């Protein structure tokens, strides 16, 4: 009942390939890779837009009141 050996994983892989087919698995892999790439790019772009610090926000509010 311990951990699964390499043979168990190979059998599972063969069954998955038989059920889904290699073309569908390749398409799923490409879609997943594109999603990860888009997520990383979004994180980079989001990091460039730095939010205002509380001190900057308070200065802006003080200027608006004057």
PDB file of N, H, CA, C and O in Angstrom:
ATOM      1  N   UNK A   1       0.820  -1.204   0.000  1.00  0.00           N
ATOM      2  CA  UNK A   1       0.000   0.000   0.000  1.00  0.00           C
ATOM      3  C   UNK A   1       0.858   1.260   0.000  1.00  0.00           C
ATOM      4  O   UNK A   1       0.331   2.357   0.183  1.00  0.00           O
ATOM      5  N   UNK A   2       2.147   1.130  -0.198  1.00  0.00           N
ATOM      6  H   UNK A   2       2.575   0.238  -0.347  1.00  0.00           H
ATOM      7  CA  UNK A   2       3.045   2.279  -0.157  1.00  0.00           C
ATOM      8  C   UNK A   2       2.873   3.178  -1.368  1.00  0.00           C
ATOM      9  O   UNK A   2       1.808   3.226  -1.984  1.00  0.00           O
ATOM     10  N   UNK A   3       3.931   3.879  -1.689  1.00  0.00           N
ATOM     11  H   UNK A   3       4.795   3.840  -1.188  1.00  0.00           H
ATOM     12  CA  UNK A   3       3.878   4.803  -2.822  1.00  0.00           C
ATOM     13  C   UNK A   3       3.836   4.024  -4.137  1.00  0.00           C
ATOM     14  O   UNK A   3       4.184   2.845  -4.193  1.00  0.00           O
ATOM     15  N   UNK A   4       3.409   4.700  -5.166  1.00  0.00           N
ATOM     16  H   UNK A   4       3.126   5.658  -5.120  1.00  0.00           H
ATOM     17  CA  UNK A   4       3.304   4.059  -6.471  1.00  0.00           C
ATOM     18  C   UNK A   4       4.677   4.003  -7.136  1.00  0.00           C
ATOM     19  O   UNK A   4       5.442   4.966  -7.083  1.00  0.00           O
ATOM     20  N   UNK A   5       4.978   2.883  -7.753  1.00  0.00           N
ATOM     21  H   UNK A   5       4.356   2.101  -7.797  1.00  0.00           H
ATOM     22  CA  UNK A   5       6.265   2.725  -8.429  1.00  0.00           C
ATOM     23  C   UNK A   5       6.175   3.297  -9.841  1.00  0.00           C
ATOM     24  O   UNK A   5       5.110   3.730 -10.280  1.00  0.00           O
ATOM     25  N   UNK A   6       7.283   3.294 -10.530  1.00  0.00           N
ATOM     26  H   UNK A   6       8.149   2.943 -10.173  1.00  0.00           H
ATOM     27  CA  UNK A   6       7.337   3.810 -11.895  1.00  0.00           C
ATOM     28  C   UNK A   6       6.428   2.989 -12.808  1.00  0.00           C
ATOM     29  O   UNK A   6       5.856   3.524 -13.758  1.00  0.00           O
ATOM     30  N   UNK A   7       6.293   1.693 -12.524  1.00  0.00           N
ATOM     31  H   UNK A   7       6.758   1.258 -11.753  1.00  0.00           H
ATOM     32  CA  UNK A   7       5.447   0.842 -13.368  1.00  0.00           C
ATOM     33  C   UNK A   7       3.987   1.222 -13.250  1.00  0.00           C
ATOM     34  O   UNK A   7       3.255   1.171 -14.238  1.00  0.00           O
ATOM     35  N   UNK A   8       3.551   1.601 -12.068  1.00  0.00           N
ATOM     36  H   UNK A   8       4.145   1.642 -11.265  1.00  0.00           H
ATOM     37  CA  UNK A   8       2.170   2.043 -11.899  1.00  0.00           C
ATOM     38  C   UNK A   8       1.909   3.299 -12.728  1.00  0.00           C
ATOM     39  O   UNK A   8       0.875   3.415 -13.385  1.00  0.00           O
ATOM     40  N   UNK A   9       2.865   4.244 -12.690  1.00  0.00           N
ATOM     41  H   UNK A   9       3.705   4.149 -12.157  1.00  0.00           H
ATOM     42  CA  UNK A   9       2.699   5.490 -13.446  1.00  0.00           C
ATOM     43  C   UNK A   9       2.708   5.240 -14.946  1.00  0.00           C
ATOM     44  O   UNK A   9       1.968   5.891 -15.684  1.00  0.00           O
ATOM     45  N   UNK A  10       3.538   4.300 -15.411  1.00  0.00           N
ATOM     46  H   UNK A  10       4.139   3.771 -14.812  1.00  0.00           H
ATOM     47  CA  UNK A  10       3.558   3.977 -16.838  1.00  0.00           C
ATOM     48  C   UNK A  10       2.234   3.361 -17.293  1.00  0.00           C
ATOM     49  O   UNK A  10       1.749   3.672 -18.380  1.00  0.00           O
ATOM     50  N   UNK A  11       1.661   2.507 -16.483  1.00  0.00           N
ATOM     51  H   UNK A  11       2.056   2.255 -15.600  1.00  0.00           H
ATOM     52  CA  UNK A  11       0.367   1.915 -16.814  1.00  0.00           C
ATOM     53  C   UNK A  11      -0.712   2.991 -16.867  1.00  0.00           C
ATOM     54  O   UNK A  11      -1.548   2.987 -17.771  1.00  0.00           O
ATOM     55  N   UNK A  12      -0.699   3.904 -15.913  1.00  0.00           N
ATOM     56  H   UNK A  12      -0.020   3.908 -15.179  1.00  0.00           H
ATOM     57  CA  UNK A  12      -1.670   5.005 -15.910  1.00  0.00           C
ATOM     58  C   UNK A  12      -1.495   5.871 -17.158  1.00  0.00           C
ATOM     59  O   UNK A  12      -2.481   6.276 -17.772  1.00  0.00           O
ATOM     60  N   UNK A  13      -0.253   6.155 -17.534  1.00  0.00           N
ATOM     61  H   UNK A  13       0.548   5.825 -17.035  1.00  0.00           H
ATOM     62  CA  UNK A  13       0.023   6.962 -18.723  1.00  0.00           C
ATOM     63  C   UNK A  13      -0.497   6.280 -19.991  1.00  0.00           C
ATOM     64  O   UNK A  13      -1.084   6.938 -20.850  1.00  0.00           O
ATOM     65  N   UNK A  14      -0.286   4.968 -20.110  1.00  0.00           N
ATOM     66  H   UNK A  14       0.191   4.434 -19.412  1.00  0.00           H
ATOM     67  CA  UNK A  14      -0.776   4.233 -21.275  1.00  0.00           C
ATOM     68  C   UNK A  14      -2.294   4.267 -21.338  1.00  0.00           C
ATOM     69  O   UNK A  14      -2.862   4.450 -22.415  1.00  0.00           O
ATOM     70  N   UNK A  15      -2.954   4.096 -20.210  1.00  0.00           N
ATOM     71  H   UNK A  15      -2.493   3.948 -19.336  1.00  0.00           H
ATOM     72  CA  UNK A  15      -4.417   4.125 -20.182  1.00  0.00           C
ATOM     73  C   UNK A  15      -4.935   5.511 -20.577  1.00  0.00           C
ATOM     74  O   UNK A  15      -5.898   5.621 -21.335  1.00  0.00           O
ATOM     75  N   UNK A  16      -4.300   6.562 -20.066  1.00  0.00           N
ATOM     76  H   UNK A  16      -3.517   6.472 -19.451  1.00  0.00           H
ATOM     77  CA  UNK A  16      -4.721   7.927 -20.410  1.00  0.00           C
ATOM     78  C   UNK A  16      -4.531   8.174 -21.902  1.00  0.00           C
ATOM     79  O   UNK A  16      -5.384   8.790 -22.540  1.00  0.00           O
ATOM     80  N   UNK A  17      -3.421   7.700 -22.463  1.00  0.00           N
ATOM     81  H   UNK A  17      -2.728   7.199 -21.944  1.00  0.00           H
ATOM     82  CA  UNK A  17      -3.186   7.882 -23.897  1.00  0.00           C
ATOM     83  C   UNK A  17      -4.210   7.118 -24.719  1.00  0.00           C
ATOM     84  O   UNK A  17      -4.628   7.592 -25.775  1.00  0.00           O
ATOM     85  N   UNK A  18      -4.619   5.950 -24.256  1.00  0.00           N
ATOM     86  H   UNK A  18      -4.279   5.565 -23.398  1.00  0.00           H
ATOM     87  CA  UNK A  18      -5.627   5.183 -24.980  1.00  0.00           C
ATOM     88  C   UNK A  18      -6.992   5.851 -24.919  1.00  0.00           C
ATOM     89  O   UNK A  18      -7.746   5.824 -25.891  1.00  0.00           O
ATOM     90  N   UNK A  19      -7.305   6.444 -23.789  1.00  0.00           N
ATOM     91  H   UNK A  19      -6.692   6.466 -22.999  1.00  0.00           H
ATOM     92  CA  UNK A  19      -8.618   7.074 -23.614  1.00  0.00           C
ATOM     93  C   UNK A  19      -8.700   8.379 -24.396  1.00  0.00           C
ATOM     94  O   UNK A  19      -9.666   8.598 -25.128  1.00  0.00           O
ATOM     95  N   UNK A  20      -7.707   9.245 -24.252  1.00  0.00           N
ATOM     96  H   UNK A  20      -6.923   9.067 -23.657  1.00  0.00           H
ATOM     97  CA  UNK A  20      -7.776  10.567 -24.851  1.00  0.00           C
ATOM     98  C   UNK A  20      -7.128  10.655 -26.230  1.00  0.00           C
ATOM     99  O   UNK A  20      -7.544  11.478 -27.046  1.00  0.00           O
ATOM    100  N   UNK A  21      -6.151   9.852 -26.504  1.00  0.00           N
ATOM    101  H   UNK A  21      -5.813   9.183 -25.841  1.00  0.00           H
ATOM    102  CA  UNK A  21      -5.427   9.938 -27.763  1.00  0.00           C
ATOM    103  C   UNK A  21      -4.317  10.969 -27.670  1.00  0.00           C
ATOM    104  O   UNK A  21      -4.395  11.923 -26.896  1.00  0.00           O
ATOM    105  N   UNK A  22      -3.280  10.759 -28.471  1.00  0.00           N
ATOM    106  H   UNK A  22      -3.216   9.984 -29.100  1.00  0.00           H
ATOM    107  CA  UNK A  22      -2.116  11.634 -28.371  1.00  0.00           C
ATOM    108  C   UNK A  22      -2.394  13.036 -28.897  1.00  0.00           C
ATOM    109  O   UNK A  22      -1.848  14.009 -28.379  1.00  0.00           O
ATOM    110  N   UNK A  23      -3.237  13.152 -29.921  1.00  0.00           N
ATOM    111  H   UNK A  23      -3.681  12.361 -30.343  1.00  0.00           H
ATOM    112  CA  UNK A  23      -3.517  14.479 -30.487  1.00  0.00           C
ATOM    113  C   UNK A  23      -4.230  15.364 -29.470  1.00  0.00           C
ATOM    114  O   UNK A  23      -3.888  16.535 -29.309  1.00  0.00           O
ATOM    115  N   UNK A  24      -5.209  14.804 -28.796  1.00  0.00           N
ATOM    116  H   UNK A  24      -5.486  13.852 -28.927  1.00  0.00           H
ATOM    117  CA  UNK A  24      -5.941  15.591 -27.804  1.00  0.00           C
ATOM    118  C   UNK A  24      -5.036  15.961 -26.631  1.00  0.00           C
ATOM    119  O   UNK A  24      -5.121  17.077 -26.116  1.00  0.00           O
ATOM    120  N   UNK A  25      -4.177  15.046 -26.205  1.00  0.00           N
ATOM    121  H   UNK A  25      -4.108  14.141 -26.623  1.00  0.00           H
ATOM    122  CA  UNK A  25      -3.246  15.349 -25.112  1.00  0.00           C
ATOM    123  C   UNK A  25      -2.273  16.448 -25.523  1.00  0.00           C
ATOM    124  O   UNK A  25      -1.934  17.309 -24.711  1.00  0.00           O
ATOM    125  N   UNK A  26      -1.816  16.427 -26.788  1.00  0.00           N
ATOM    126  H   UNK A  26      -2.092  15.728 -27.448  1.00  0.00           H
ATOM    127  CA  UNK A  26      -0.908  17.463 -27.274  1.00  0.00           C
ATOM    128  C   UNK A  26      -1.611  18.824 -27.263  1.00  0.00           C
ATOM    129  O   UNK A  26      -1.020  19.828 -26.867  1.00  0.00           O
ATOM    130  N   UNK A  27      -2.876  18.852 -27.699  1.00  0.00           N
ATOM    131  H   UNK A  27      -3.356  18.036 -28.020  1.00  0.00           H
ATOM    132  CA  UNK A  27      -3.633  20.107 -27.702  1.00  0.00           C
ATOM    133  C   UNK A  27      -3.839  20.633 -26.284  1.00  0.00           C
ATOM    134  O   UNK A  27      -3.750  21.836 -26.044  1.00  0.00           O
ATOM    135  N   UNK A  28      -4.110  19.742 -25.366  1.00  0.00           N
ATOM    136  H   UNK A  28      -4.183  18.764 -25.561  1.00  0.00           H
ATOM    137  CA  UNK A  28      -4.286  20.155 -23.968  1.00  0.00           C
ATOM    138  C   UNK A  28      -2.983  20.733 -23.434  1.00  0.00           C
ATOM    139  O   UNK A  28      -2.992  21.742 -22.729  1.00  0.00           O
ATOM    140  N   UNK A  29      -1.859  20.093 -23.768  1.00  0.00           N
ATOM    141  H   UNK A  29      -1.853  19.274 -24.341  1.00  0.00           H
ATOM    142  CA  UNK A  29      -0.551  20.584 -23.329  1.00  0.00           C
ATOM    143  C   UNK A  29      -0.241  21.958 -23.892  1.00  0.00           C
ATOM    144  O   UNK A  29       0.276  22.820 -23.181  1.00  0.00           O
ATOM    145  N   UNK A  30      -0.556  22.170 -25.175  1.00  0.00           N
ATOM    146  H   UNK A  30      -0.975  21.469 -25.753  1.00  0.00           H
ATOM    147  CA  UNK A  30      -0.313  23.478 -25.791  1.00  0.00           C
ATOM    148  C   UNK A  30      -1.188  24.552 -25.141  1.00  0.00           C
ATOM    149  O   UNK A  30      -0.721  25.660 -24.876  1.00  0.00           O
ATOM    150  N   UNK A  31      -2.444  24.227 -24.888  1.00  0.00           N
ATOM    151  H   UNK A  31      -2.823  23.327 -25.103  1.00  0.00           H
ATOM    152  CA  UNK A  31      -3.344  25.186 -24.249  1.00  0.00           C
ATOM    153  C   UNK A  31      -2.872  25.534 -22.844  1.00  0.00           C
ATOM    154  O   UNK A  31      -2.906  26.696 -22.439  1.00  0.00           O
ATOM    155  N   UNK A  32      -2.438  24.531 -22.112  1.00  0.00           N
ATOM    156  H   UNK A  32      -2.411  23.587 -22.441  1.00  0.00           H
ATOM    157  CA  UNK A  32      -1.956  24.760 -20.757  1.00  0.00           C
ATOM    158  C   UNK A  32      -0.690  25.603 -20.764  1.00  0.00           C
ATOM    159  O   UNK A  32      -0.532  26.499 -19.936  1.00  0.00           O
ATOM    160  N   UNK A  33       0.220  25.314 -21.709  1.00  0.00           N
ATOM    161  H   UNK A  33       0.092  24.586 -22.382  1.00  0.00           H
ATOM    162  CA  UNK A  33       1.449  26.097 -21.831  1.00  0.00           C
ATOM    163  C   UNK A  33       1.165  27.546 -22.190  1.00  0.00           C
ATOM    164  O   UNK A  33       1.805  28.455 -21.661  1.00  0.00           O
ATOM    165  N   UNK A  34       0.205  27.770 -23.088  1.00  0.00           N
ATOM    166  H   UNK A  34      -0.315  27.032 -23.518  1.00  0.00           H
ATOM    167  CA  UNK A  34      -0.175  29.135 -23.454  1.00  0.00           C
ATOM    168  C   UNK A  34      -0.787  29.887 -22.284  1.00  0.00           C
ATOM    169  O   UNK A  34      -0.551  31.083 -22.112  1.00  0.00           O
ATOM    170  N   UNK A  35      -1.573  29.181 -21.482  1.00  0.00           N
ATOM    171  H   UNK A  35      -1.764  28.209 -21.623  1.00  0.00           H
ATOM    172  CA  UNK A  35      -2.186  29.817 -20.315  1.00  0.00           C
ATOM    173  C   UNK A  35      -1.121  30.217 -19.292  1.00  0.00           C
ATOM    174  O   UNK A  35      -1.192  31.299 -18.709  1.00  0.00           O
ATOM    175  N   UNK A  36      -0.150  29.357 -19.080  1.00  0.00           N
ATOM    176  H   UNK A  36      -0.092  28.478 -19.554  1.00  0.00           H
ATOM    177  CA  UNK A  36       0.923  29.665 -18.126  1.00  0.00           C
ATOM    178  C   UNK A  36       1.743  30.853 -18.637  1.00  0.00           C
ATOM    179  O   UNK A  36       2.094  31.746 -17.866  1.00  0.00           O
ATOM    180  N   UNK A  37       2.046  30.860 -19.934  1.00  0.00           N
ATOM    181  H   UNK A  37       1.760  30.135 -20.560  1.00  0.00           H
ATOM    182  CA  UNK A  37       2.815  31.962 -20.517  1.00  0.00           C
ATOM    183  C   UNK A  37       2.049  33.282 -20.388  1.00  0.00           C
ATOM    184  O   UNK A  37       2.636  34.312 -20.059  1.00  0.00           O
ATOM    185  N   UNK A  38       0.739  33.249 -20.647  1.00  0.00           N
ATOM    186  H   UNK A  38       0.261  32.412 -20.915  1.00  0.00           H
ATOM    187  CA  UNK A  38      -0.079  34.455 -20.498  1.00  0.00           C
ATOM    188  C   UNK A  38      -0.137  34.933 -19.056  1.00  0.00           C
ATOM    189  O   UNK A  38      -0.115  36.135 -18.795  1.00  0.00           O
ATOM    190  N   UNK A  39      -0.210  33.997 -18.124  1.00  0.00           N
ATOM    191  H   UNK A  39      -0.228  33.020 -18.337  1.00  0.00           H
ATOM    192  CA  UNK A  39      -0.241  34.354 -16.710  1.00  0.00           C
ATOM    193  C   UNK A  39       1.060  35.027 -16.294  1.00  0.00           C
ATOM    194  O   UNK A  39       1.045  36.035 -15.588  1.00  0.00           O
ATOM    195  N   UNK A  40       2.204  34.461 -16.738  1.00  0.00           N
ATOM    196  H   UNK A  40       2.217  33.642 -17.312  1.00  0.00           H
ATOM    197  CA  UNK A  40       3.501  35.054 -16.392  1.00  0.00           C
ATOM    198  C   UNK A  40       3.632  36.453 -16.978  1.00  0.00           C
ATOM    199  O   UNK A  40       4.140  37.363 -16.323  1.00  0.00           O
ATOM    200  N   UNK A  41       3.170  36.621 -18.217  1.00  0.00           N
ATOM    201  H   UNK A  41       2.757  35.882 -18.749  1.00  0.00           H
ATOM    202  CA  UNK A  41       3.244  37.936 -18.856  1.00  0.00           C
ATOM    203  C   UNK A  41       2.354  38.937 -18.106  1.00  0.00           C
ATOM    204  O   UNK A  41       2.737  40.092 -17.920  1.00  0.00           O
ATOM    205  N   UNK A  42       1.190  38.499 -17.686  1.00  0.00           N
ATOM    206  H   UNK A  42       0.879  37.561 -17.837  1.00  0.00           H
ATOM    207  CA  UNK A  42       0.310  39.369 -16.916  1.00  0.00           C
ATOM    208  C   UNK A  42       0.905  39.763 -15.583  1.00  0.00           C
ATOM    209  O   UNK A  42       0.721  40.890 -15.123  1.00  0.00           O
ATOM    210  N   UNK A  43       1.621  38.835 -14.958  1.00  0.00           N
ATOM    211  H   UNK A  43       1.770  37.920 -15.332  1.00  0.00           H
ATOM    212  CA  UNK A  43       2.262  39.149 -13.686  1.00  0.00           C
ATOM    213  C   UNK A  43       3.383  40.166 -13.883  1.00  0.00           C
ATOM    214  O   UNK A  43       3.578  41.043 -13.041  1.00  0.00           O
ATOM    215  N   UNK A  44       4.124  40.052 -14.994  1.00  0.00           N
ATOM    216  H   UNK A  44       3.965  39.340 -15.678  1.00  0.00           H
ATOM    217  CA  UNK A  44       5.182  41.021 -15.280  1.00  0.00           C
ATOM    218  C   UNK A  44       4.590  42.405 -15.504  1.00  0.00           C
ATOM    219  O   UNK A  44       5.084  43.391 -14.957  1.00  0.00           O
ATOM    220  N   UNK A  45       3.528  42.480 -16.314  1.00  0.00           N
ATOM    221  H   UNK A  45       3.128  41.678 -16.758  1.00  0.00           H
ATOM    222  CA  UNK A  45       2.895  43.766 -16.609  1.00  0.00           C
ATOM    223  C   UNK A  45       2.260  44.360 -15.358  1.00  0.00           C
ATOM    224  O   UNK A  45       2.285  45.576 -15.168  1.00  0.00           O
ATOM    225  N   UNK A  46       1.700  43.524 -14.517  1.00  0.00           N
ATOM    226  H   UNK A  46       1.680  42.537 -14.672  1.00  0.00           H
ATOM    227  CA  UNK A  46       1.094  43.994 -13.281  1.00  0.00           C
ATOM    228  C   UNK A  46       2.134  44.524 -12.312  1.00  0.00           C
ATOM    229  O   UNK A  46       1.847  45.440 -11.541  1.00  0.00           O
ATOM    230  N   UNK A  47       3.330  43.970 -12.337  1.00  0.00           N
ATOM    231  H   UNK A  47       3.563  43.226 -12.963  1.00  0.00           H
ATOM    232  CA  UNK A  47       4.405  44.410 -11.452  1.00  0.00           C
ATOM    233  C   UNK A  47       4.949  45.768 -11.841  1.00  0.00           C
ATOM    234  O   UNK A  47       5.498  46.478 -10.998  1.00  0.00           O
ATOM    235  N   UNK A  48       4.804  46.148 -13.125  1.00  0.00           N
ATOM    236  H   UNK A  48       4.358  45.571 -13.809  1.00  0.00           H
ATOM    237  CA  UNK A  48       5.300  47.446 -13.571  1.00  0.00           C
ATOM    238  C   UNK A  48       4.433  48.587 -13.049  1.00  0.00           C
ATOM    239  O   UNK A  48       4.940  49.681 -12.801  1.00  0.00           O
ATOM    240  N   UNK A  49       3.143  48.350 -12.882  1.00  0.00           N
ATOM    241  H   UNK A  49       2.731  47.461 -13.084  1.00  0.00           H
ATOM    242  CA  UNK A  49       2.238  49.368 -12.362  1.00  0.00           C
ATOM    243  C   UNK A  49       2.286  49.316 -10.846  1.00  0.00           C
ATOM    244  O   UNK A  49       1.578  48.530 -10.217  1.00  0.00           O
ATOM    245  N   UNK A  50       3.124  50.159 -10.267  1.00  0.00           N
ATOM    246  H   UNK A  50       3.698  50.798 -10.778  1.00  0.00           H
ATOM    247  CA  UNK A  50       3.276  50.144  -8.816  1.00  0.00           C
ATOM    248  C   UNK A  50       2.157  50.965  -8.189  1.00  0.00           C
ATOM    249  O   UNK A  50       1.894  52.086  -8.623  1.00  0.00           O
ATOM    250  N   UNK A  51       1.506  50.423  -7.184  1.00  0.00           N
ATOM    251  H   UNK A  51       1.720  49.512  -6.832  1.00  0.00           H
ATOM    252  CA  UNK A  51       0.438  51.172  -6.523  1.00  0.00           C
ATOM    253  C   UNK A  51       1.011  52.352  -5.726  1.00  0.00           C
ATOM    254  O   UNK A  51       2.168  52.335  -5.304  1.00  0.00           O
ATOM    255  N   UNK A  52       0.199  53.340  -5.539  1.00  0.00           N
ATOM    256  H   UNK A  52      -0.740  53.354  -5.882  1.00  0.00           H
ATOM    257  CA  UNK A  52       0.627  54.520  -4.789  1.00  0.00           C
ATOM    258  C   UNK A  52       0.834  54.147  -3.326  1.00  0.00           C
ATOM    259  O   UNK A  52       0.067  53.372  -2.755  1.00  0.00           O
ATOM    260  N   UNK A  53       1.870  54.702  -2.735  1.00  0.00           N
ATOM    261  H   UNK A  53       2.494  55.331  -3.198  1.00  0.00           H
ATOM    262  CA  UNK A  53       2.105  54.465  -1.316  1.00  0.00           C
ATOM    263  C   UNK A  53       1.127  55.315  -0.518  1.00  0.00           C
ATOM    264  O   UNK A  53       0.619  56.311  -1.034  1.00  0.00           O
ATOM    265  N   UNK A  54       0.857  54.954   0.700  1.00  0.00           N
ATOM    266  H   UNK A  54       1.269  54.145   1.120  1.00  0.00           H
ATOM    267  CA  UNK A  54      -0.078  55.740   1.505  1.00  0.00           C
ATOM    268  C   UNK A  54       0.359  57.205   1.641  1.00  0.00           C
ATOM    269  O   UNK A  54      -0.495  58.090   1.694  1.00  0.00           O
ATOM    270  N   UNK A  55       1.656  57.475   1.698  1.00  0.00           N
ATOM    271  H   UNK A  55       2.349  56.756   1.655  1.00  0.00           H
ATOM    272  CA  UNK A  55       2.123  58.854   1.816  1.00  0.00           C
ATOM    273  C   UNK A  55       1.766  59.640   0.562  1.00  0.00           C
ATOM    274  O   UNK A  55       1.353  60.796   0.661  1.00  0.00           O
ATOM    275  N   UNK A  56       1.913  59.049  -0.596  1.00  0.00           N
ATOM    276  H   UNK A  56       2.248  58.110  -0.677  1.00  0.00           H
ATOM    277  CA  UNK A  56       1.560  59.732  -1.844  1.00  0.00           C
ATOM    278  C   UNK A  56       0.069  59.986  -1.901  1.00  0.00           C
ATOM    279  O   UNK A  56      -0.361  61.037  -2.375  1.00  0.00           O
ATOM    280  N   UNK A  57      -0.715  59.056  -1.434  1.00  0.00           N
ATOM    281  H   UNK A  57      -0.366  58.202  -1.049  1.00  0.00           H
ATOM    282  CA  UNK A  57      -2.165  59.217  -1.440  1.00  0.00           C
ATOM    283  C   UNK A  57      -2.574  60.360  -0.524  1.00  0.00           C
ATOM    284  O   UNK A  57      -3.436  61.160  -0.887  1.00  0.00           O
ATOM    285  N   UNK A  58      -1.976  60.451   0.651  1.00  0.00           N
ATOM    286  H   UNK A  58      -1.276  59.801   0.947  1.00  0.00           H
ATOM    287  CA  UNK A  58      -2.312  61.522   1.583  1.00  0.00           C
ATOM    288  C   UNK A  58      -1.893  62.883   1.037  1.00  0.00           C
ATOM    289  O   UNK A  58      -2.609  63.867   1.226  1.00  0.00           O
ATOM    290  N   UNK A  59      -0.732  62.957   0.354  1.00  0.00           N
ATOM    291  H   UNK A  59      -0.151  62.158   0.200  1.00  0.00           H
ATOM    292  CA  UNK A  59      -0.294  64.226  -0.227  1.00  0.00           C
ATOM    293  C   UNK A  59      -1.270  64.678  -1.296  1.00  0.00           C
ATOM    294  O   UNK A  59      -1.603  65.861  -1.375  1.00  0.00           O
ATOM    295  N   UNK A  60      -1.732  63.747  -2.120  1.00  0.00           N
ATOM    296  H   UNK A  60      -1.462  62.786  -2.056  1.00  0.00           H
ATOM    297  CA  UNK A  60      -2.684  64.067  -3.175  1.00  0.00           C
ATOM    298  C   UNK A  60      -4.000  64.570  -2.589  1.00  0.00           C
ATOM    299  O   UNK A  60      -4.597  65.498  -3.135  1.00  0.00           O
ATOM    300  N   UNK A  61      -4.459  63.983  -1.500  1.00  0.00           N
ATOM    301  H   UNK A  61      -3.974  63.229  -1.057  1.00  0.00           H
ATOM    302  CA  UNK A  61      -5.696  64.411  -0.872  1.00  0.00           C
ATOM    303  C   UNK A  61      -5.525  65.807  -0.250  1.00  0.00           C
ATOM    304  O   UNK A  61      -6.449  66.619  -0.277  1.00  0.00           O
ATOM    305  N   UNK A  62      -4.352  66.073   0.302  1.00  0.00           N
ATOM    306  H   UNK A  62      -3.601  65.414   0.324  1.00  0.00           H
ATOM    307  CA  UNK A  62      -4.096  67.382   0.910  1.00  0.00           C
ATOM    308  C   UNK A  62      -4.083  68.472  -0.168  1.00  0.00           C
ATOM    309  O   UNK A  62      -4.581  69.573   0.067  1.00  0.00           O
ATOM    310  N   UNK A  63      -3.531  68.185  -1.323  1.00  0.00           N
ATOM    311  H   UNK A  63      -3.127  67.290  -1.514  1.00  0.00           H
ATOM    312  CA  UNK A  63      -3.491  69.152  -2.428  1.00  0.00           C
ATOM    313  C   UNK A  63      -4.885  69.435  -2.954  1.00  0.00           C
ATOM    314  O   UNK A  63      -5.198  70.569  -3.316  1.00  0.00           O
ATOM    315  N   UNK A  64      -5.738  68.393  -2.998  1.00  0.00           N
ATOM    316  H   UNK A  64      -5.484  67.472  -2.704  1.00  0.00           H
ATOM    317  CA  UNK A  64      -7.087  68.581  -3.487  1.00  0.00           C
ATOM    318  C   UNK A  64      -7.891  69.499  -2.555  1.00  0.00           C
ATOM    319  O   UNK A  64      -8.739  70.259  -3.024  1.00  0.00           O
ATOM    320  N   UNK A  65      -7.637  69.437  -1.250  1.00  0.00           N
ATOM    321  H   UNK A  65      -6.948  68.820  -0.869  1.00  0.00           H
ATOM    322  CA  UNK A  65      -8.371  70.239  -0.292  1.00  0.00           C
ATOM    323  C   UNK A  65      -7.977  71.700  -0.370  1.00  0.00           C
ATOM    324  O   UNK A  65      -8.794  72.577  -0.088  1.00  0.00           O
ATOM    325  N   UNK A  66      -6.721  71.978  -0.755  1.00  0.00           N
ATOM    326  H   UNK A  66      -6.058  71.266  -0.984  1.00  0.00           H
ATOM    327  CA  UNK A  66      -6.235  73.374  -0.793  1.00  0.00           C
ATOM    328  C   UNK A  66      -6.752  74.111  -1.973  1.00  0.00           C
ATOM    329  O   UNK A  66      -6.440  75.288  -2.151  1.00  0.00           O
TER     330      UNK A  66
END
